[in-house]
Amino acid sequence: MLRVILLVISVVALVWLLRRAFGTAGNRQNPGRTSSEGVRTRVDELVRCAHCGVHLPRIDAQTQDGRYFCSREHARLGDREDAK
């Protein structure tokens, strides 16, 4: 009985070590997302709002004329000089 328990523990440990060494799709973090244009962007890349200066993930930012904004309202208001 002790041999069976040791064998099961050994197999579980081996599988755990192999999964950790080679990685699995289930436990990897997604390093990027694909936008609607098919361009891959990094999730952790931060951009600055042209109106208020707050930093936010690029994927969550509103874009207008090549500038980034934190909300539609700030995109509507446009640049603010003292935010730079």
N, C-alpha and C positions, 0 to 999 in steps of 0.2 A: 504493500500500500504506500509506503514511504517513497518507493521508486517512482510510482505513478505521479505522486504529488510533485516530486522534484522534476520529473520530466515535463509536466504541465507548466510549472514555474519557469523552467528553462526556455520552453517554446515561447511563452508570453514575453519573457525578457528579450529574447532574440528578435521577435517581431517588433517589439517596441524600439529596440536599438536600430533595426534596419529602417523603420519608418522615419525615425528621427534623423538618421544619417542621410537618407536619400530624399526626404521630404515627400509629402503627399499633397495632392491638390486640395484636400479638405482642410489642412492646417496651415497652408501658406496664405500670407496676406496678399491681396490684390495690389500689385505695384502701380497699376494705372487703369484708366478706363478709356473706352473709345468714344469720342464725341460723335455727333451726328454727321460730321464731315469725314469721319473715318480717321481722324488724327488722334494718335494716342497721347494723352496728357497724364502727367503724374498727379496722383491724388494729393500728395503732401506739398505740392508747389503752391506757395502763397503769393498773392498779388495784393496791391494796395488800392483802395477805393480812391478814385480821382477827386471825389467830392469831400469826404470826411477823413480820409487817411487811414481808416481801419484796415487791417490785414485779414484776408479770408482765403480759403482754398480756391484755386483758380477754377475748379470745376463748378463751384457754387456762385461765381461772380457773373454779373450781367455785363455784357460787352456792348460798346457803342463807339464807333469811329476809332477802333483800336485801343480804347481805354477801358479800364475795368471799374465797375461800380458794385457796391454791396447790395443795392436794391434797385428796383425799377424807379422809385422816387428820386434817388440820387442820380440815376442815369438821365432822368427827365430834367433835373436841375442843372446837370453838367458839372464842369470843373469849378473848383473853388480855389482861388489863388493862395490862401493861407493854409491849405491842406498840404501843399508841397513843401 
